[in-house]
Amino acid sequence: MADLNINLAGIKSPNPFWLASAPPTNSGYQVQRAFEAGWGGAVWKTLGDPILNVSSRFAAVSFNGQRVAGFNNIELITDRPLEVNLKEIYETKKRFPNHAVIASLMVEPKQEKWHEIVKRVEDVGVDGLELNFGCPHGMAERGMGAASGQVPELVEKQTYWAKEVAQTPVIVKLTPNITDITVTAEAAVQGGADAVSMINTINSLAGVDLNSWNTIPHVAGKGAHGGYCGPAVKPIALNMVAECARNPRVNVPISGMGGVSSWQEAVEFMLMGATGVQVCTAAMHHGFRIVEDMIDGLNNYLDERGLASVSDLVGKAVPKYSDWGNLDLNYKVVARINPDVCINCNKCHISCEDTSHQCIDMLKDPNGKDYLKVREEDCVGCNLCSIVCPVDGAITMVEVPGEHVPMTWNERQAAIGLVAECKVDALK
């Protein structure tokens, strides 16, 4: 069995699977149930001045028969008194000393407010702090959450205020509702952050009821934008984690989240630079026991790869992630159809003919049987046919054999510039 223990900026846990700050971590009862099920850590639902939540507050987006492909909420931070939460945090940490308990915090952008809440939560024995600069709704009107998280100067300043008194590691949770998340990640590091976590939820409206014309969800006929999460946001989250991981100025550990529903997504996030992952929507959809499959799957994967520790995954794919201008323009793959597996549904032909490069022909063999074949000389390797194909193994993308000279766009432009300079010099 591989070693699943992680150490994120000094915060240790028996495995990389943490519950994110959200409804599943709203109380000691829930967090303790989660630890019993096998979760390695939990980020307590955001603490601050208790608020009033609305009813109703959740919505989901289903797609092609899949329930909760995306999840939207307009819920705010804890609506329970701080004293109650602190008491339950103390009891939970006492009962589970080897599990990570992190306090998520959100207060007004005032130094004394940060000092006060940091001291109070650390007094009950938390392993670390997560500063919530990401909540996109409800608190922004009060200068908190994304309202602070979208301003690099405020991220840096408030991180610094928390670090002035913090005795435990400080994680800064970043909003994706920004043009470039690396800018605020850098600001967090400049403020002294020990780690960053991403992504928080994305501004969203789940839908509109076609009968009543009310937004989904609605509160007495009125709606507001919420925060979007779940499987649908994973590609966005994975990109933002990767961008920060390859940025030399964001030189702190990353706690990744956003659409993690299985051990496979967890591995992807870790390969792209995350030390551990946080999960919310999947737990809300399926319950705490999903972590059992996550742990088993991760263990088996590490064993199959011959890796002794989960930490051996962290960042291994980051060097493969670059800018478009660094991609090899001379590399080529083409689609190849296996007639023994193809069911002749013609999805590939339709998509290629209508929306791609018209390089899949509908032919007949000597016996009059229909079959599909790719004209490889015209195929650009876009992958569309293999994406829409409903049968595994029917279409594969294969590398075109033979020697080729790598050439990137940046190299090409540099060469063109050099030729132009030579012509100018010759004219002189």
Secondary structure, 3 states (H helix, E strand, C coil): CCECCEEECCEEECCCEEECCCHHHCCHHHHHHHHHHCCCEEEEEEECCCCCCCCCCEEEEEECCEEEEEEEECCCCCCCCHHHHHHHHHHHHHHCCCCEEEEEECCCCCHHHHHHHHHHHHCCCCCEEEEEECCCCCCHHHCCCHHHHCCHHHHHHHHHHHHHHCCCCEEEEECCCCCCHHHHHHHHHHCCCCEEEECCCEEECCEECCCCCCEECCECCECCCEEEECHHHHHHHHHHHHHHHCCCCCCCCEEEECCCCCHHHHHHHHHCCEEEEEECHHHHHHCCCHHHHHHHHHHHHHHHHCCCEHHHHCCCCHHHCCCHHHCECCCCEEEEECCCCCCCCCHHHHHHHHHCCCCEEEEECCCCCEEEEECCCCCCCCCHHHHHCCCCCCEEEEECCCCCCCCEHHHHHHHHHHHHHHHHHHHC
